[in-house]
Amino acid sequence: MAERKERPHVLMMSEITVDGKLTLKRGASSKILMKYMDHATEILLHRTRADYDAIMVGSNTIRIDNSFLTVRLVEGKSPLRVIPSSMADIPPDANVLGPDAPTVVAVCGKAPQDRVRAIRERGVHLVVAGDDHVDLPLLMQTLYREFGVRKLMIEGGPTLNWHMLHHRLVDEIRLIHLPFIVGGADTPSLVGGMHIENEAEMIRLTLKNHYLCGTNLVTEYDVCYPGEGGVHAGEPGE
Ligand SMILES: NC(=O)c1ccc[n+]([C@@H]2O[C@H](COP(=O)([O-])OP(=O)(O)OC[C@H]3O[C@@H](n4cnc5c(N)ncnc54)[C@H](OP(=O)(O)O)[C@@H]3O)[C@@H](O)[C@H]2O)c1
């Protein structure tokens, strides 16, 4: 794992239904749900993007949502966009590869060269981190050292969220609670991946703030991993 201070401070931010889901059903774009966010909360999301050096989402979110990940609703600079995609499996015409903001695509050493070439031709930074899959701790270290990223936000989806938590790379969580229930046992929720075996493996959160943003409840937590005493790596501004 990377040196604790040699990585950015990481915020996980998500829009989430009352039943903990991130979208309407498996394979559906979260943009449908986001239409129901209060305008004040959309502003909060864009202000947070403007406050951060980089924003990361999983490659499946890019394939499904075709996100831009830019700052549009407030004044401010769009963050560096970071997409881990082990096999460089991102459509070459994806919005995130466009010229609106700089982008890093992280691949592994086994990524097919024709796909890597097609992505590189869009003018993005290509980072090889890991042999068989993107090594997220190594990617965090690279973003810190080579791209000067001190504050990174991740906006899902659940697979990336799980891997980041599994590697203890998330310091804070901010949730925008949407007053809906969508159901569905296989509908993506905040965190996917593997279940835990017992309560000792639970990741504990400390609620540090809650407020209404327009009509949406927003909650903010610090993350405390099993065996940690509430000490958090990568404080902002380091
Ligand atoms: N409500 C919200 O805030 C919100 C936000 C974002 C997304 N979503 C929703 O979430 C859904 C997509 O979530 P998802 O779980 O299917 O996919 P995801 O988390 O967006 O992307 C996961 C993919 O990232 C790639 N990846 C590369 N290296 C990785 C690594 N080391 N660890 C983890 N992932 C790595 C893998 O694809 P490769 O095989 O290509 O490497 C993996 O399948 C969509 O429906 C989207 O709308 C909702």
The ligand as an SDF file (V2000), in Angstrom:
LIG
                    3D

 48 52  0  0  0  0  0  0  0  0999 V2000
  -25.9930    8.0640   -7.7080 N   0  0  0  0  0  0  0  0  0  0  0  0
  -24.7000    8.2570   -7.8530 C   0  0  0  0  0  0  0  0  0  0  0  0
  -24.1050    9.1080   -7.1690 O   0  0  0  0  0  0  0  0  0  0  0  0
  -23.9200    7.4390   -8.8730 C   0  0  0  0  0  0  0  0  0  0  0  0
  -22.6120    7.7940   -9.1510 C   0  0  0  0  0  0  0  0  0  0  0  0
  -21.8780    7.0200  -10.0440 C   0  0  0  0  0  0  0  0  0  0  0  0
  -22.4510    5.9180  -10.6450 C   0  0  0  0  0  0  0  0  0  0  0  0
  -23.7320    5.5910  -10.3850 N   0  0  0  0  0  0  0  0  0  0  0  0
  -24.3340    4.4050  -11.0390 C   0  0  0  0  0  0  0  0  0  0  0  0
  -23.5320    3.2560  -10.7300 O   0  0  0  0  0  0  0  0  0  0  0  0
  -23.6620    2.3140  -11.7980 C   0  0  0  0  0  0  0  0  0  0  0  0
  -22.2970    1.8080  -12.2300 C   0  0  0  0  0  0  0  0  0  0  0  0
  -21.6300    1.2470  -11.1290 O   0  0  0  0  0  0  0  0  0  0  0  0
  -20.7230   -0.0770  -11.2760 P   0  0  0  0  0  0  0  0  0  0  0  0
  -20.4900   -0.5820   -9.9020 O   0  0  0  0  0  0  0  0  0  0  0  0
  -21.3460   -0.9910  -12.2650 O   0  0  0  0  0  0  0  0  0  0  0  0
  -19.3940    0.4320  -11.9530 O   0  0  0  0  0  0  0  0  0  0  0  0
  -18.2690    1.5260  -11.5540 P   0  0  0  0  0  0  0  0  0  0  0  0
  -17.9570    1.4380  -10.1090 O   0  0  0  0  0  0  0  0  0  0  0  0
  -18.6400    2.8200  -12.1460 O   0  0  0  0  0  0  0  0  0  0  0  0
  -17.0300    1.0020  -12.4080 O   0  0  0  0  0  0  0  0  0  0  0  0
  -16.4170   -0.1860  -12.0320 C   0  0  0  0  0  0  0  0  0  0  0  0
  -15.3700   -0.5240  -13.0410 C   0  0  0  0  0  0  0  0  0  0  0  0
  -14.1850    0.2390  -12.8650 O   0  0  0  0  0  0  0  0  0  0  0  0
  -13.0980   -0.4740  -13.4030 C   0  0  0  0  0  0  0  0  0  0  0  0
  -11.9200   -0.5950  -12.5900 N   0  0  0  0  0  0  0  0  0  0  0  0
  -10.6490   -0.5780  -13.0200 C   0  0  0  0  0  0  0  0  0  0  0  0
   -9.8000   -0.7840  -12.0590 N   0  0  0  0  0  0  0  0  0  0  0  0
  -10.5070   -0.9450  -10.9600 C   0  0  0  0  0  0  0  0  0  0  0  0
  -10.1590   -1.2010   -9.6270 C   0  0  0  0  0  0  0  0  0  0  0  0
   -8.8870   -1.3630   -9.2340 N   0  0  0  0  0  0  0  0  0  0  0  0
  -11.1420   -1.3060   -8.7400 N   0  0  0  0  0  0  0  0  0  0  0  0
  -12.4120   -1.1540   -9.1320 C   0  0  0  0  0  0  0  0  0  0  0  0
  -12.8060   -0.9200  -10.3790 N   0  0  0  0  0  0  0  0  0  0  0  0
  -11.8550   -0.8080  -11.2930 C   0  0  0  0  0  0  0  0  0  0  0  0
  -13.6200   -1.8660  -13.6630 C   0  0  0  0  0  0  0  0  0  0  0  0
  -13.9030   -1.9090  -15.0530 O   0  0  0  0  0  0  0  0  0  0  0  0
  -12.8400   -2.4440  -16.1130 P   0  0  0  0  0  0  0  0  0  0  0  0
  -13.1510   -3.8720  -16.2340 O   0  0  0  0  0  0  0  0  0  0  0  0
  -13.1510   -1.6480  -17.3230 O   0  0  0  0  0  0  0  0  0  0  0  0
  -11.4900   -2.1840  -15.5590 O   0  0  0  0  0  0  0  0  0  0  0  0
  -14.9250   -1.9310  -12.9110 C   0  0  0  0  0  0  0  0  0  0  0  0
  -15.8460   -2.8210  -13.4890 O   0  0  0  0  0  0  0  0  0  0  0  0
  -24.3760    3.0260  -12.9340 C   0  0  0  0  0  0  0  0  0  0  0  0
  -25.7200    2.5990  -12.9800 O   0  0  0  0  0  0  0  0  0  0  0  0
  -24.3090    4.4880  -12.5410 C   0  0  0  0  0  0  0  0  0  0  0  0
  -25.4040    5.2140  -13.0450 O   0  0  0  0  0  0  0  0  0  0  0  0
  -24.4840    6.3400   -9.5110 C   0  0  0  0  0  0  0  0  0  0  0  0
  1  2  1  0
  2  3  2  0
  2  4  1  0
  4  5  1  0
  4 48  2  0
  5  6  2  0
  6  7  1  0
  7  8  2  0
  8  9  1  0
  8 48  1  0
  9 10  1  0
  9 46  1  0
 10 11  1  0
 11 12  1  0
 11 44  1  0
 12 13  1  0
 13 14  1  0
 14 15  2  0
 14 16  1  0
 14 17  1  0
 17 18  1  0
 18 19  2  0
 18 20  1  0
 18 21  1  0
 21 22  1  0
 22 23  1  0
 23 24  1  0
 23 42  1  0
 24 25  1  0
 25 26  1  0
 25 36  1  0
 26 27  1  0
 26 35  1  0
 27 28  2  0
 28 29  1  0
 29 30  1  0
 29 35  2  0
 30 31  1  0
 30 32  2  0
 32 33  1  0
 33 34  2  0
 34 35  1  0
 36 37  1  0
 36 42  1  0
 37 38  1  0
 38 39  2  0
 38 40  1  0
 38 41  1  0
 42 43  1  0
 44 45  1  0
 44 46  1  0
 46 47  1  0
M  CHG  2   8   1  16  -1
M  END
$$$$
